[in-house]
Amino acid sequence: MPKIISPQVEFSSLLSQMKAVTPEVFGQDGQFLNLLEGRWQEPGKPRPFTSPIDGTELGSLPMLDHATALRAVQAAKKEAAEWAKVDLDERKRRVQDCLDQLRQQVELTGKLIMWEIGKTYKLGFTDIDRAIEGVQWYVDNIEGMLGNRKPLGLVSNIASWNYPMSVLLHAVLVQALCGNSVIAKTPTDGGFISLSLTFAIARRCGLPVTLVSGSGGELSDVLVKNDAVDCLSFVGGRYNGRNIADALSSEHKRYMLEMEGVNTYGVWNFSDWDGLSDQLKKGYDYGKQRCTAYVRFVVERRLFPQFVETYWNTIKSLKVGNPTLVDSADDKLPDLAFGPVINKAQAEDLDRLYADALKTGATPIFEGKLDDSLFLPGQDRSAYRAPRALVNLPRQSELYFKEPFGPIDSIVLVDRVEELVGEMNISNGALVGALASDDEKWAKRTAKEVRAFKMGINKLRSRGDREEVFGGLGESWKGAFVGGALLVEAVTEGDKPVLGNYEDAILLPEKI
């Protein structure tokens, strides 16, 4: 029997559900709208958006121009003064109402995320669950963290597509809870549909949120440098992040700029290969399209035979395929490691990076293949790539210093601890890192020499949420740190200095 798209995740049905839940998001012609000046309006210049899963057209991004985005920013700024007058109990009540309503739409939101950005069934739900439960923690603990601090005003949010709920929506709701009005730009590579659903619910609950779509060229200037913006939260690549940091160098406004780095995993004097296998498998969530993905393994040369055997046996077992398919309407969705990367262009860029590495002298040690049984016959597979791995990557290779943001790993062999540390520090700062060693005392001491904000000892580290601090070192982060009380302090003003790593600030904490 040929495979079918599961009826429980069929997109036209999901879209009908969304129109029933949040009809205000759509214009009379069914096009998606932007949320500005307190209401859904402005279809902008619609740009077709297709799913990475199989090329299905899901709708059109309502792309705004600069002038309309400026209207949105100015209106959002006007809301800030009135919202700041709302007492904390009422703000808590409205955010709690929003969370309660979001819980009723977890299933719909998670399934929309699948189609928009290619997450598996499990990971789509995880994204919205983490957002809701993370914000719930802030609602329950906000008094102690906020104290007498006052909101900054208008907070602008520009974030990448990979975690629309647990990163972007989470930040927005906490910022509003702290008394700020908020504007967010939808990621152009995916997430605008699920974000429209959740922002519509937030707006109904009386939260001062604005959501706009548009190209970076049209919107970034007004969302970053306009005088109405009091704080910027950015998650994205180093190129855009550096440009934003340069643009803000003469501005006196708060900012948090999270940028990628090459997160590395060092292996030295180590023997727990079963434990490492579990970590390798977990590390492949979402095809390594995460700012905290480990894509570079620095391995003691004498351990390479055991490492490569463990790596090969683990990665070859990973299933990569269409996350919506089943054998019959009664079947459960498959348990996949990951589905497509975000789009065809990213898949082709991964191919380019891999080919460049081979051309410059790298040695391939693993090249996975796509399994036909995990796809519809003849379906568009242009965004799918199986895992690949390289060893002996030359320094002249672009991939040597670059995070691929996809399923390509590189392995570097070293003979001395000094080499290990040097090879783990090739990207001038990273968000996370890890060391695997039977000698934990040595690992903890050596971890202090690695320029990663969070270091794991025989375990992976992640972004974390709630009370756990998150930031970065070097070029991976600029601005105020976040997490727990630090996130609240980042978007408020008070007597206590704000912790971060930007000019005129402040303190750099011990690595977590």
Protein Blocks (a to p, Z undefined) as FASTA:
>chain_A
ZZdddfklgfklmmmmmmmmmmmlpcfkopacddeehiaehjbjadddddfklopafbdc
ddddfklmmmmmmmmmmmmmmmmmpcfklmmmmmmmmmmmmmmmmmmmmmmmmmmnopaf
klmmmmmmmmmmmmmmmmmmmmmmnmmaccfbiacddddfklmmlmmmmmmmmmmmnopa
cdddddfkgojlmmmmmmmmmmmnopacddddddfklmmmmmmmpmklmbdcddddfklm
mmmmmmmmmpccddddddddddddddehiablmlmmmmmmmmmgghlpafkbcfbdcddf
klmmmmmmmmmmmmmmpccddfkbcfbfkbccdddfbdcdfblklmmmmmmmmmmmmmno
pacfbdcdddfklccehiafklgccddddehiafklmklmpcfhiabddddddfbfklmm
mmmmmngpafbdcdddfblmlmmmmmmmpccfbdcehiacdebpajbccddehjlbgcjd
eehjllmmmmcccfbdcddjbehiajddddZZ
